[in-house]
Amino acid sequence: MLSSKPKAATLAVPPLPETPHTPVPVPSSSARESPLAVLPLTNVIRTYLITRVSSSPLLWALCFKGLQLLAEPKTALLDPDKNRALNWVLKKTFYSQFCAGENGSEVASTLKSVRSIGYHGVILEYALEVLLDGIEKGPVPGADSAETKREIEIWRKGMLQTVEMAGSGEFAALKWSGLGRLSLQLLKQNQPPTPLMDSVIREVCDAAAAKNVALLPGAEEEITNAGIDTWTLDLERQYNRIESGQTIMYNTYQVYLKSTPEKLAHHLADAQKHGYTLGVKLVRGAYLASEPPSQVCSSKAETDRPAPGVDGGNFPQVSLVLATHNAESVRRAQAIRNEQVAAGEPRIKLAYAQLMGMADEVGCQLVQAGKLATTEQESRDAYGPLWRKVDVHKAYKCLCWGTAEHLNNMTKETYWDDNRGLMLDAHETTWKDVQQQWPLRLLHIPTMTSIERSGNDTHGSDKKPKYCILTYTWGRSRASPGSPALPVSGTSWDIPSVKQSTFSVKDFQNVINTVGREFNYIWIDVACIDQKNEPVKMFEIGRQVGIFKGALKVYAWLHSLKKSDLQTIADTIYAFQDDVRSTFESRWITYKVRSIAPKGVSSVADVPGVFRKLFRDPWFTSLWTLQDSVLRRDAIFFARDGSTIPYSHFQDGEKLFYLPKK
């Protein structure tokens, strides 16, 4: 469909004045700013860890088997609803990666986060469905049975809640089989829904139309697709009338099925005949492993063939959702759209979609392209209808919500088998991209000026300058009005003040001056992030992995410890290490120390005390600084006055007290 330019004859597009048309460039994979830079740090780390597991055949086999056990637990210990510890682990890992939440408040928070990244909107999926084995294991209840009515009511409430949570212009995805076992049987036999089902379906459609939320029925197993087409096209004829200007109902077309081109051509003709907009969601397909081989295309080239009769006839009104994780498919679609912009041709309504937790490098690149196009559009507002000159890419993330149903959905082998290649690519892309992110601002130590990054990662006159990082905790929230602050210029915001009992401005400056003996640039949060500008703050927080990776050195400021305290702690730890060296190789430090401990140090007796003193420092009580310690385990400790322990206590090699290495 995208490879053919639509005929303008049947698209009611008014003529435009002669104006220049400039296509928006398709961002290349080598763009200076990594697409993943728009993501929060927690998302990047979680994606890296999960894709690391899923890209390893051995690790994934074990993990997948574990998920299957949790989906159908045989004991309370393996039931996430009864085992709180297990529930917490699942929610913070796989569930947070792929699902929006279990209830309205959790979903609302997730949707807000996704939209803040820059996505045009979301596809919120109530992914309740019944698989074929659900009607093959026993008798299917009748239309008037209490069980069937209960199943229909569950779907009705879930879908109405989904529509309510989605925003205007967004999507609510669904499965027709979610109406229950009887609905699956009717779909399999290509029979119409029961009167109660039909009433409930139209109630949901009416609610969606009133809120301008489009409905996306998902494809299911091939044996049910004829019934799905019948149900869906009937609703499209009613809810997608051209005169209404809305596309409320879509249908899903799986390109790996041999029947798809002919089916699509038939549906296009039906839309042309009956005067409605055809809603098309193009996907590769999610049931490849369970489809009969005779019905599946034998090669990718076979899936690229156009629908018969489409090129030569009039093209009806079409709204398209391109649901793909393939970056090349997205680039081809963008290129075609930009060609249409350049030629002043009409374009169909198009949205791009990827599953939450997958293909972030594709979705985030679309977000970047959309921002670029929006900027281009705003700069050309004197040339008539803006939508004709700049194609603003609309990227959506598809998120399912709920509890046990979605854990079952995540454990479908086809769900993962069809995306294993993607997960492997994502693992490599994520780690590569996070190492290439440059700070938005750096503090120039000689002038105490916060300098914003310009083109080619340049700060002032220095391109990609060497920089270090100072990680610490500070008392901003407890500071009284009028308290002094670090003297930094070049910012559009006021540098936050600190409570003097936490540390003084003089202490702060001493630490920076110590670092300044080796570096001209340093990354410090108060001087490099506007703490009250939430979008900028979240953008930079999302790039912390790359920023820490790019720093030549990282310093951890333990501002509650005096120089003598740090000296005693270091001496005791190293003396204790030397005492036990003859028994086993210590893992606390990789550099050898003098064999004679400093006088007055009773290493074994003093070790517990010095560790308690060390860990009482606020640096060890903050989640943010502990996260920093994970990013850079080679961070060097500073005492309150900016000093490290004396060099004389060490042999050649690293001579500063630093975080323990594995």
C-alpha positions in Angstrom: 0.0 0.0 0.0 2.7 2.4 0.9 4.7 1.7 -2.2 1.9 3.0 -4.4 1.0 6.7 -4.6 -2.8 7.1 -4.0 -5.0 8.5 -6.7 -6.4 11.9 -5.8 -9.7 11.5 -7.6 -11.7 10.2 -4.8 -9.9 12.0 -1.9 -11.7 15.3 -1.2 -8.6 17.4 -1.0 -9.0 21.1 -1.9 -6.5 22.6 -4.5 -3.6 24.4 -3.0 -1.8 27.6 -4.1 1.5 27.2 -5.7 4.0 27.2 -2.9 7.4 25.6 -2.4 7.4 22.2 -0.8 10.4 20.9 1.1 10.5 17.4 2.4 11.6 16.7 5.9 14.8 14.7 5.8 14.6 11.1 7.0 16.9 10.9 10.0 19.7 8.4 9.5 20.9 5.9 11.9 24.1 7.9 12.2 22.3 11.0 13.4 24.3 12.9 16.1 21.8 12.5 18.9 21.0 8.9 19.8 17.2 8.1 19.5 17.3 6.4 22.9 18.4 9.8 24.5 14.8 10.7 24.9 14.1 7.8 27.3 14.5 7.9 31.1 17.5 6.2 32.5 15.5 3.5 34.2 13.9 2.5 30.9 17.2 2.2 29.2 18.8 0.1 31.9 15.7 -2.2 32.2 15.6 -2.6 28.4 19.3 -3.5 28.3 18.9 -6.1 31.0 15.8 -7.7 29.6 17.1 -7.8 26.1 20.4 -9.2 27.4 18.4 -12.1 28.9 16.1 -12.6 25.9 18.9 -12.5 23.4 20.7 -15.4 25.1 19.1 -18.8 24.1 20.1 -20.4 27.4 19.0 -17.6 29.7 15.8 -17.0 27.8 14.8 -20.7 27.8 15.1 -20.7 31.6 13.3 -17.3 32.0 10.5 -18.2 29.6 9.9 -21.5 31.4 9.7 -19.6 34.6 7.2 -17.1 33.2 5.0 -20.0 32.0 5.0 -21.5 35.5 4.0 -18.1 37.0 1.2 -17.7 34.4 -0.5 -20.9 35.6 0.9 -21.3 39.2 0.3 -24.6 40.9 1.4 -23.4 44.4 0.9 -20.1 46.3 4.7 -19.6 46.3 4.6 -19.3 42.5 1.4 -17.2 42.4 2.3 -13.5 42.0 -1.1 -12.5 43.5 -0.2 -14.3 46.7 3.5 -14.0 46.9 4.3 -10.3 47.4 8.0 -10.5 46.9 7.5 -12.3 43.6 4.8 -9.8 42.6 7.2 -6.9 43.3 10.0 -8.5 41.2 7.7 -9.1 38.2 6.2 -5.7 38.3 9.6 -4.0 38.4 11.0 -6.1 35.5 8.9 -7.7 32.8 5.6 -6.2 33.7 7.0 -2.6 33.8 8.8 -3.2 30.5 5.7 -4.4 28.6 2.5 -3.4 30.4 0.9 -0.1 31.4 -0.4 -1.1 34.9 -3.0 -3.1 36.8 -5.5 -0.3 37.5 -6.5 3.2 36.4 -4.0 5.1 38.5 -1.0 3.0 37.4 -2.1 3.2 33.7 -2.6 7.0 33.9 0.9 7.4 35.3 2.4 5.2 32.6 0.5 7.0 29.8 1.7 10.3 31.1 5.3 9.1 31.0 5.0 7.8 27.5 3.5 11.0 26.2 6.1 13.1 27.9 8.8 11.3 25.9 7.3 12.8 22.8 5.1 10.1 21.4 2.0 11.4 19.6 -0.2 9.1 21.7 -0.8 5.6 22.8 -2.6 2.4 21.7 -4.0 1.1 25.0 -4.9 -2.6 24.7 -7.4 -4.5 26.7 -5.7 -7.8 25.6 -8.2 -10.2 27.0 -8.6 -13.1 24.5 -9.5 -16.7 24.2 -7.2 -19.1 22.2 -8.6 -22.0 20.2 -7.7 -24.5 22.9 -10.1 -22.7 25.1 -13.1 -24.1 23.2 -11.5 -27.4 22.4 -11.1 -28.6 26.0 -14.8 -28.7 26.8 -18.3 -27.7 25.8 -18.9 -24.0 25.0 -21.7 -22.4 27.0 -24.8 -21.2 25.1 -25.8 -17.7 24.3 -28.3 -17.4 27.2 -26.0 -19.0 29.8 -24.9 -17.1 32.9 -21.3 -18.0 32.0 -21.5 -16.4 28.5 -23.2 -13.3 29.9 -20.5 -13.0 32.6 -17.7 -13.2 30.0 -19.4 -10.6 27.8 -19.8 -8.3 30.8 -16.1 -8.6 31.7 -15.2 -7.5 28.2 -17.7 -4.7 28.2 -16.4 -3.2 31.4 -12.8 -3.6 30.4 -13.3 -2.0 27.0 -15.3 1.0 28.3 -12.6 1.6 30.9 -9.9 1.4 28.2 -11.7 3.9 26.0 -12.1 6.2 29.0 -8.4 6.0 29.8 -7.3 6.7 26.2 -7.2 10.3 25.0 -8.8 11.9 22.1 -7.0 11.0 18.9 -5.5 7.8 20.4 -6.4 4.1 20.1 -8.0 1.4 22.1 -7.0 -2.1 21.0 -9.0 -5.2 21.6 -9.6 -8.9 20.7 -13.0 -10.0 19.6 -12.4 -13.3 21.2 -12.2 -11.5 24.5 -16.0 -11.6 24.5 -15.7 -15.2 25.6 -15.6 -18.8 24.4 -18.9 -18.4 22.4 -17.5 -15.4 20.5 -14.5 -17.5 19.5 -16.7 -20.3 18.3 -18.9 -17.8 16.3 -15.8 -16.2 14.7 -14.4 -19.7 13.8 -17.7 -20.4 12.0 -18.0 -16.9 10.5 -21.3 -16.4 12.3 -22.6 -12.9 13.4 -22.4 -12.0 17.1 -25.3 -12.7 19.4 -27.8 -9.9 20.0 -26.2 -9.3 23.5 -22.7 -9.2 22.0 -23.8 -6.9 19.2 -25.4 -4.5 21.7 -22.2 -4.4 23.9 -19.9 -4.0 20.8 -21.9 -1.0 19.6 -22.0 0.5 23.1 -18.2 0.4 23.1 -18.1 1.9 19.5 -20.5 4.7 20.5 -18.3 5.6 23.5 -15.2 5.6 21.3 -16.8 7.7 18.7 -18.0 10.2 21.3 -14.4 10.6 22.6 -12.7 10.3 19.1 -10.9 7.2 20.1 -10.2 4.7 17.3 -10.7 1.0 17.9 -8.1 -1.6 16.8 -9.3 -5.2 16.7 -6.2 -7.4 16.7 -5.7 -10.3 14.3 -6.1 -13.7 15.8 -5.5 -17.2 14.6 -6.2 -17.6 10.9 -9.2 -19.9 11.3 -11.0 -17.0 13.0 -10.0 -14.2 10.6 -13.0 -14.6 8.2 -15.4 -14.0 11.1 -13.3 -11.1 12.4 -13.4 -9.5 8.9 -17.2 -9.8 8.8 -17.7 -8.3 12.2 -15.2 -5.5 11.7 -16.3 -4.4 8.1 -19.9 -4.2 9.2 -18.9 -1.8 12.0 -16.6 0.2 9.6 -19.5 0.8 7.3 -21.4 2.5 10.1 -18.7 4.3 12.1 -16.2 5.3 9.4 -18.5 7.3 7.2 -16.5 9.8 5.1 -18.9 12.6 5.9 -18.2 12.1 9.6 -14.5 12.7 9.1 -13.7 10.0 11.7 -12.1 6.6 11.4 -13.3 4.8 14.5 -12.9 1.2 13.5 -9.8 -0.5 12.0 -9.1 -4.0 10.8 -5.8 -5.8 11.1 -4.0 -7.3 8.0 -1.1 -9.8 8.6 1.3 -9.5 5.7 2.8 -12.9 6.2 -0.5 -14.6 5.1 -0.9 -15.4 1.4 -4.5 -14.3 1.6 -3.8 -10.7 2.7 -3.3 -8.9 -0.7 -6.5 -10.3 -2.1 -8.4 -9.6 1.1 -7.1 -6.0 1.2 -8.2 -5.4 -2.4 -11.7 -6.7 -1.6 -12.0 -4.5 1.4 -10.7 -1.4 -0.5 -13.4 -2.1 -3.1 -16.0 -2.4 -0.4 -15.0 0.9 1.1 -15.1 2.6 -2.3 -18.6 1.1 -3.0 -20.2 1.9 0.4 -18.5 5.3 1.0 -16.6 4.8 4.2 -12.9 5.2 5.2 -11.1 1.9 5.4 -9.2 1.5 8.6 -6.0 -0.5 8.0 -3.6 -1.8 10.6 -0.6 -3.5 8.9 1.3 -6.0 10.9 3.7 -8.8 10.1 1.7 -11.2 12.2 1.8 -12.7 15.7 0.7 -16.4 15.1 3.3 -17.5 12.7 4.2 -20.6 14.7 0.6 -21.9 14.8 -0.5 -21.1 11.2 -0.7 -23.9 8.5 2.5 -23.6 6.4 0.4 -23.6 3.2 -1.2 -20.3 4.2 2.0 -18.4 5.0 4.3 -16.7 2.5 7.4 -18.6 1.8 9.7 -15.5 1.7 9.8 -11.8 2.6 9.7 -10.9 -1.1 6.3 -12.6 -1.4 4.9 -10.4 1.4 5.9 -7.3 -0.6 3.6 -7.9 -3.5 0.8 -5.2 -3.9 -2.9 -6.0 -3.5 -4.3 -6.9 -6.9 -6.3 -4.2 -8.7 -5.2 -1.4 -6.3 -2.8 0.3 -8.6 -5.1 0.6 -11.5 -8.3 1.7 -9.9 -9.5 4.6 -7.8 -8.1 4.6 -4.3 -10.7 5.0 -1.5 -10.2 7.0 1.7 -7.8 5.1 3.9 -6.5 5.5 7.4 -3.4 3.5 8.1 -1.6 2.2 11.2 1.8 0.8 10.3 2.6 -1.5 13.2 6.1 -2.6 12.6 9.4 -3.0 14.5 11.4 -3.0 11.3 13.4 0.2 11.0 13.8 -0.2 7.2 10.0 -0.4 6.7 9.6 2.8 8.7 12.3 4.6 6.7 10.7 3.5 3.4 7.3 4.8 4.6 8.9 8.1 5.7 10.7 8.5 2.3 7.4 7.9 0.4 5.6 10.5 2.6 8.4 13.0 2.0 8.2 12.5 -1.7 4.5 13.1 -1.6 5.1 16.3 0.4 7.7 17.5 -2.2 5.2 16.8 -5.0 2.3 18.5 -3.2 0.3 15.2 -3.4 -2.4 14.3 -0.9 -1.5 11.8 1.8 -3.5 9.2 3.7 -3.8 9.4 7.5 -0.8 7.5 8.9 0.3 6.4 12.4 3.4 4.3 13.3 3.2 1.9 16.2 5.5 -0.3 18.2 4.9 -2.5 21.3 5.9 -1.0 24.6 9.3 -2.4 25.7 10.3 -3.3 22.1 11.8 -1.4 19.2 12.5 1.7 21.3 15.3 2.7 18.8 12.6 2.7 16.0 9.9 4.6 18.0 12.3 7.1 19.5 13.7 7.9 16.0 10.2 8.6 14.9 9.7 10.9 17.9 12.9 12.8 16.9 11.7 13.0 13.3 8.3 14.3 14.5 9.9 17.0 16.5 12.1 18.0 13.6 9.1 18.1 11.3 7.1 20.2 13.8 10.0 22.7 14.0 10.1 22.8 10.3 6.4 23.3 10.1 6.4 26.1 12.6 9.1 28.0 10.7 7.0 27.8 7.4 3.6 29.1 8.7 3.3 31.7 5.9 2.7 29.3 3.1 -0.9 28.1 3.4 -2.2 24.8 4.7 0.7 23.5 6.7 -0.2 19.8 6.6 0.6 19.8 2.9 4.2 21.0 3.2 5.6 19.0 6.1 4.9 15.5 7.1 4.8 15.3 10.9 5.5 11.7 11.9 3.0 10.4 14.4 4.5 7.7 16.6 2.4 5.6 19.0 3.3 3.1 21.7 1.1 0.1 22.2 0.6 -0.9 25.8 -1.5 -3.6 27.3 -3.0 -3.3 30.8 -4.5 -5.6 33.4 -3.1 -8.4 35.5 -3.1 -12.2 34.9 -4.5 -12.0 31.4 -1.5 -10.1 30.2 1.1 -12.3 31.9 -0.5 -15.2 29.9 -0.3 -13.1 26.8 3.4 -12.4 27.4 4.1 -16.1 27.7 2.7 -17.0 24.3 5.7 -18.6 22.5 4.7 -16.8 19.3 4.9 -13.4 21.1 8.5 -14.0 21.8 9.5 -16.1 18.9 8.4 -13.5 16.4 10.5 -10.8 18.2 13.7 -12.7 19.2 15.6 -11.0 16.4 14.3 -7.7 17.4 15.3 -8.3 21.1 18.8 -9.2 20.0 19.1 -6.1 17.9 17.7 -4.0 20.7 20.3 -5.3 23.1 23.1 -4.3 20.8 21.6 -1.0 19.9 20.7 0.0 23.5 24.3 -0.6 24.8 25.8 1.1 21.7 23.6 4.2 21.9 23.9 4.8 25.7 27.6 5.1 25.4 27.4 7.9 22.8 25.3 10.5 24.7 27.0 13.8 25.4 26.0 16.1 28.3 23.6 18.9 27.5 25.7 21.3 29.7 29.1 21.2 31.3 30.5 23.6 34.0 33.7 25.4 32.8 35.7 25.4 36.0 38.2 28.3 35.3 35.3 30.7 34.8 32.6 28.8 36.8 30.3 29.1 33.7 27.7 26.6 32.7 28.1 26.2 29.0 25.3 24.6 26.9 26.2 22.2 24.2 26.1 23.4 20.6 26.6 21.5 17.3 29.0 18.6 17.2 29.1 18.3 21.0 30.9 21.6 21.4 31.0 23.5 24.6 32.2 27.1 24.0 35.2 26.7 21.7 36.0 23.1 22.9 34.7 20.2 20.9 34.0 17.1 23.0 36.1 18.4 25.9 37.5 16.0 28.5 35.2 16.1 31.6 34.7 14.6 35.0 31.6 14.1 37.2 31.0 15.0 40.9 28.4 12.8 42.5 27.1 13.8 45.9 24.0 14.4 48.0 22.9 18.0 48.9 20.4 19.7 51.2 18.5 21.8 48.7 15.0 20.8 50.1 16.1 21.8 53.6 17.8 25.1 52.7 16.3 28.3 54.2 15.5 31.3 52.0 18.6 33.4 51.3 21.1 30.7 51.9 24.2 31.0 49.8 24.6 29.0 46.6 27.5 28.0 44.3 28.5 31.0 42.2 27.7 29.8 38.7 27.0 32.0 35.7 25.5 31.1 32.3 22.3 29.5 33.5 18.7 30.7 32.9 17.8 29.4 36.4 18.9 30.2 39.9 21.4 27.8 41.3 19.8 26.1 44.3 21.1 27.0 47.7 22.2 24.4 50.3 21.8 24.3 54.1 25.1 25.2 55.5 25.0 22.4 58.1 25.1 20.0 55.1 28.2 21.5 53.6 29.2 25.1 52.9 29.7 26.9 49.6 33.4 27.1 50.4 33.5 23.3 50.8 31.8 22.9 47.5 34.1 25.3 45.8 37.2 23.6 47.3 36.1 20.2 45.8 35.6 21.8 42.4 39.0 23.6 42.6 40.7 20.3 43.5 39.1 18.7 40.4 40.1 21.8 38.4 43.8 20.9 38.7 43.2 18.2 36.2 40.0 19.1 34.3 38.6 22.3 32.8 35.1 20.8 32.6 32.9 19.0 35.2 29.3 17.8 35.2 27.5 18.7 38.3 23.7 18.5 38.6 23.0 21.9 40.0 25.0 23.7 37.4 24.0 21.5 34.4 20.3 20.7 34.9 17.5 23.1 35.5 15.9 21.3 38.5 12.5 23.0 37.9 12.3 22.4 34.2 10.8 18.9 34.2 11.1 18.1 30.5 14.8 19.1 30.4 15.4 17.4 33.7 13.9 14.1 32.6 15.7 14.3 29.2 19.1 14.6 30.9 18.3 12.0 33.5 17.5 9.6 30.7 21.0 10.1 29.4 22.9 9.4 32.6 24.4 6.1 31.4 26.1 7.7 28.5 27.1 10.8 30.4 28.8 8.7 33.1 30.3 6.4 30.6 31.9 9.4 28.8 33.5 11.0 31.8 37.2 10.3 32.3 36.8 10.3 36.0 34.0 10.3 38.6 34.4 11.6 42.1 32.2 10.7 45.0 32.0 13.5 47.6 31.5 12.1 51.2 30.9 15.5 52.7 30.2 14.3 56.2 33.7 12.8 56.5 36.7 14.9 57.4 40.1 14.2 55.9 41.2 12.4 59.0 38.1 10.2 59.0 38.6 9.2 55.4 42.3 8.5 56.3 41.4 6.2 59.1 38.8 4.3 57.1 41.2 3.7 54.2 44.1 2.7 56.5 41.9 0.2 58.3 40.4 -1.4 55.2 43.7 -1.8 53.5 45.4 -3.1 56.6 42.7 -5.7 57.1 43.1 -6.7 53.4 46.8 -7.2 54.0 46.2 -9.3 57.1 44.1 -11.8 55.1 46.1 -11.7 51.9 47.9 -14.9 52.8 44.5 -16.7 53.1 42.7 -15.5 50.0 42.9 -12.8 47.4 40.8 -9.8 48.5 38.2 -8.5 46.1 38.1 -5.1 47.7 40.9 -3.6 45.7 43.0 -4.6 42.8 46.1 -2.6 43.7 48.7 -3.9 46.2 49.4 -1.9 49.4 52.3 -1.9 51.8 52.7 -5.0 53.8 53.0 -3.1 57.0 49.8 -1.5 58.3 49.9 2.0 59.8 50.8 2.1 63.5 47.8 2.1 65.8 45.5 0.2 63.5 44.0 -3.0 64.8 42.5 -4.0 61.5 40.2 -6.9 62.6 38.7 -5.0 65.6 38.3 -1.7 63.8 36.8 -2.9 60.5 33.1 -3.0 61.6 33.4 0.4 63.1 34.9 2.1 60.1 32.4 0.5 57.8 29.6 1.9 60.0 31.1 5.3 59.9 31.6 5.1 56.1 28.1 4.0 55.4 26.5 6.6 57.6 27.6 9.3 55.1 24.5 10.6 53.2 26.1 9.5 50.0 25.3 5.8 50.8 21.7 6.6 51.8 20.5 8.1 48.5 19.2 6.0 45.6 20.5 8.5 43.1 24.1 8.3 44.3 24.0 4.5 44.7 22.8 4.4 41.1 25.9 6.5 40.3 28.0 3.9 42.0 26.6 1.2 39.7 27.3 3.3 36.6 30.9 4.0 37.6 32.5 1.6 40.1 35.8 3.3 39.8 34.6 6.5 41.4 37.2 8.2 43.7 36.3 9.3 47.2 36.7 12.9 48.4 36.6 14.0 52.0 34.6 17.1 53.1 37.4 19.6 52.2 38.0 18.1 48.8 41.0 16.0 49.8 41.8 12.3 49.3 44.0 10.2 51.5 47.8 10.9 51.2 49.7 9.3 48.4 52.4 8.0 50.8 50.3 5.1 52.0 50.4 3.4 48.7 52.8 1.9 46.2 52.9 2.8 42.6 49.6 2.5 40.7 46.2 4.0 41.7 46.8 6.1 44.8 43.3 7.3 45.8 40.6 5.7 47.9 37.9 4.5 45.5 34.8 2.3 45.2 35.4 -1.4 45.5 35.6 -3.2 42.2 34.2 -6.7 41.4 
